[in-house]
């Protein structure tokens, strides 16, 4: 069973919550990928000046999900999140 770390944004400094979530806790995955040049290894996508990546991180925080970046033959983001509870994600 694969484990995922839950990520939160805190005053511009991302931190990892110590508890790990397993794939049963986050049953939905949104995948966005392309086959372009990819994001260089030195780029920290959680702490960047790129407006697009900032918006992605804010979205993941709002839905209380986790995000995974795969740099293989382009760029692939997997956003893991859970179902709606009382009209809200999480």
N, C-alpha and C positions, 0 to 999 in steps of 0.2 A: 504494500500500500504506500503510495507516494504521499509525502507530507509537504505542506505549504506553510510558509511563514506569513503571518498577517502583517501587512504594512500600514502604517499611519503617517500622516504628515503632521509635524508639530513645529510651527513657527518657521517654516522653510527648511527644517532639518528633519529628514526622514528617520524614523527609528523602527526597530523591529520589536514587536510585542513578544515576550519570551515564549508564550505557549504556541505550539505549532498546531495547525489545523490539518486534518486529513481530508482526502478528496470527498468523503461522505459529508463533511461539514460545509463544503463549497461545491454543490453538485452541478452548477452551471458554469460553462466556460464560453467567453466571447473571445474569438481569435481574429486578429487582424495581422495580415502579413503581406510582404511584397518580395520580389526577387531582385531588388536593386542592389546598390553598393553595400547597404547595411549601415548600422551605427557602429563607429569605431569602438574598440575595447576601452579606450581611455575616456569615453563619454559616460558620465554618471546620469542616466536618464531620470533618476529620482530627484536630482538636484542640478537643474540646467536653466539656461536663459531662454531656451526654446519655448515659445508660448504654447505650441501644440503639445509638447510633452508635459508642460505644467498643467494644461487642461486635462490630459489623460490621467495624471496623478491625482488631481482634484476629484475627478469622476470616481476613480477607484476608492478614494477615501470616503466619498459621500455614500457609496453603496456598501461600505465596509467590506470590501473585497481585497484580493491580493493580485499582484501583477508579476508576471514572469516575462523576461526578455530572452529570446533565443536568437543568437547571432550565427546563423547557419544558412548560407546561400541566400542572403538578404536579411530582412528583419522580420521577426515574428513576436507579437505580444499575445500572451494568454492572460486574460483577466478572469479570475475565479471569483464567484459570488454565490450567495445563497438565495433562496426563494423569498417572496414577499411575506412579511409578517405584519399584520394590522395596517395594511396599505403602504408599508415602507419596505425597502430592501433591507436585508440583514437578518 
